[in-house]
């Protein structure tokens, strides 16, 4: 329904979900860096979430009211890990 992101392991087993209670959480683009960390462009909150490979939120880039991002729709990560 566009209100969360599901987390699966390498074998396809569902491990959990993030953002299901966040209201306007609208994940659009997803990228994975060389270390296995996951970046999710959250258009609804004008932010990018950085998650560990096990699904824990490590960092929030931007956010409601922050002038950094305006409704991001995707994330691009280079081979050296630059976002």
DRENLUM-240282 format. One record per atom (N, C-alpha, C): y, x negated, z negated; residue in three letters. Coordinates in steps of 0.001 Angstrom, whole numbers, padded with zeros to 6 digits, always signed. Layout:
N
YXZALA ...
//
This chain:
83
-001205-000814+000000UNK +000000+000000+000000UNK +001261-000852+000000UNK +001151-002154+000145UNK +002319-003020+000193UNK +002954-003273-001147UNK +002295-002936-002231UNK +002885-003105-003555UNK +002154-004134-004398UNK +001473-005039-003757UNK +000784-006067-004513UNK +000083-007028-003585UNK -000444-008075-004158UNK -001214-009059-003398UNK -002544-009247-004102UNK -003618-009167-003349UNK -004951-009327-003916UNK -005333-010797-003924UNK -006102-011183-004926UNK -006529-012571-005094UNK -008047-012626-005000UNK -008554-013428-004051UNK -009992-013579-003830UNK -010388-015042-003976UNK -011646-015283-004329UNK -012140-016658-004336UNK -012670-017007-002945UNK -013133-018245-002777UNK -013590-018720-001470UNK -014808-017955-000955UNK -015543-017300-001837UNK -016720-016531-001435UNK -016406-015067-001135UNK -015124-014687-001241UNK -014730-013320-000933UNK -014788-012354-002094UNK -014973-012854-003309UNK -015001-011981-004484UNK -013576-011748-004981UNK -013245-010488-005201UNK -011902-010157-005687UNK -011754-010612-007129UNK -010676-011375-007380UNK -010411-011899-008717UNK -009310-011143-009437UNK -008449-010480-008700UNK -007360-009759-009344UNK -006280-009384-008354UNK -005161-008921-008905UNK -004026-008496-008098UNK -002757-008834-008848UNK -001725-009240-008119UNK -000423-009438-008737UNK +000560-008472-008106UNK +001556-008077-008875UNK +002637-007268-008356UNK +002401-005778-008287UNK +001251-005285-008691UNK +000975-003862-008552UNK +001897-002997-009403UNK +002468-003546-010460UNK +003366-002781-011325UNK +004831-003150-011116UNK +005115-003934-010090UNK +006468-004456-009915UNK +007405-003505-009183UNK +006946-002338-008803UNK +007820-001373-008149UNK +008138-001747-006721UNK +009122-002599-006525UNK +009549-002945-005176UNK +008915-004227-004665UNK +007849-004694-005276UNK +007155-005889-004788UNK +006603-005585-003406UNK +007126-006278-002407UNK +006679-006067-001031UNK +006319-007419-000415UNK +005097-007878-000639UNK +004695-009154-000051UNK +004625-009037+001465UNK +005146-010043+002141UNK +005127-010030+003606UNK +004415-011278+004124UNK +005025-012432+003970UNK +004428-013659+004479UNK +003739-014438+003377UNK +002657-015106+003743UNK +001907-015916+002787UNK +001636-017271+003421UNK +001802-018324+002622UNK +001482-019674+003078UNK +000766-020429+001982UNK -000020-021413+002375UNK -000757-022243+001423UNK -000402-023695+001696UNK -000024-024431+000639UNK +000324-025838+000819UNK -000926-026720+000742UNK -000796-028011+001043UNK -001963-028900+001039UNK -002682-028982-000308UNK -001988-028674-001404UNK -002597-028709-002738UNK -003320-027407-003081UNK -003267-026407-002181UNK -003934-025135-002425UNK -003079-024113-003144UNK -001805-024441-003377UNK -000906-023468-004006UNK -000462-022450-002963UNK -000238-021217-003411UNK +000062-020104-002508UNK +001520-019683-002673UNK +002202-019514-001547UNK +003579-019027-001519UNK +003565-017627-000923UNK +004223-016680-001603UNK +004296-015302-001113UNK +005761-014910-000961UNK +006145-014517+000250UNK +007488-013996+000495UNK +007517-012547+000023UNK +008299-012278-001019UNK +008427-010938-001599UNK +009749-010344-001130UNK +009698-009584-000044UNK +010895-009001+000539UNK +011603-008079-000447UNK +010863-007313-001223UNK +011439-006337-002144UNK +012309-006931-003229UNK +012006-008153-003662UNK +012787-008800-004714UNK +013569-010005-004212UNK +013665-010188-002898UNK +014418-011295-002292UNK +014028-012636-002903UNK +012721-012887-002946UNK +012238-014112-003580UNK +010964-014599-002898UNK +010599-015821-003231UNK +009306-016376-002857UNK +008615-016764-004152UNK +007389-016312-004333UNK +006603-016665-005510UNK +005693-017829-005166UNK +005600-018782-006078UNK +004657-019888-005952UNK +003550-019652-006961UNK +002318-019572-006472UNK +001163-019319-007332UNK +000208-020508-007285UNK -000448-020745-008399UNK -001502-021753-008423UNK -002685-021228-007622UNK -003630-022097-007329UNK -004791-021671-006548UNK -005627-020626-007279UNK -005447-020510-008610UNK -006186-019490-009357UNK -005366-018222-009589UNK -004177-018121-008960UNK -003408-016884-008977UNK -002328-016765-010024UNK -002082-017798-010815UNK -001020-017748-011823UNK +000323-018087-011189UNK +001358-017333-011558UNK +002695-017591-011024UNK +003237-018861-011665UNK +003579-019850-010817UNK +004118-021123-011282UNK +005634-021167-011209UNK +006196-020512-010189UNK +007635-020592-009971UNK +008099-019398-009158UNK +009346-018991-009396UNK +010001-017971-008593UNK +011202-018610-007925UNK +011269-018524-006615UNK +012389-019068-005852UNK +013234-017896-005392UNK +014502-017867-005790UNK +015374-016745-005463UNK +015156-015616-006447UNK +015351-014399-005994UNK +015184-013234-006849UNK +016366-012308-006725UNK +016237-011111-007275UNK +017314-010130-007212UNK +018602-010730-007753UNK +019651-010659-006967UNK +020949-011153-007388UNK +021178-012627-007107UNK +020139-013381-006790UNK +020300-014797-006482UNK +020764-014940-005030UNK +021722-015823-004776UNK +022252-015955-003419UNK +021381-016782-002475UNK +020223-017230-002930UNK +019402-018155-002150UNK +018724-017476-000962UNK +018107-016333-001172UNK +017309-015676-000138UNK +017771-014243+000089UNK +017633-013782+001325UNK +017978-012407+001665UNK +016772-011766+002344UNK +015964-011081+001572UNK +014776-010380+002049UNK +013872-011271+002915UNK +013294-012319+002328UNK +012413-013202+003101UNK +011193-012444+003610UNK +010781-012760+004821UNK +009639-012078+005421UNK +008470-013008+005714UNK +008672-014316+005561UNK +007586-015245+005838UNK +007837-016564+005125UNK +006812-017388+005080UNK +006886-018709+004461UNK +006230-019698+005416UNK +006900-020822+005657UNK +006326-021880+006496UNK +006198-023143+005657UNK +005040-023775+005727UNK +004776-024981+004951UNK +004263-026056+005901UNK +004905-027229+005852UNK +004485-028319+006729UNK +003310-029079+006112UNK +002719-029974+006879UNK +001559-030730+006397UNK +001901-031632+005219UNK +003197-031997+005064UNK +003581-032818+003912UNK +003944-031974+002696UNK +003815-030642+002802UNK +004076-029749+001682UNK +005486-029215+001609UNK +006350-029582+002553UNK +007714-029056+002566UNK +007681-027571+002897UNK +008506-026797+002166UNK +008562-025349+002381UNK +009802-025018+003187UNK 
//
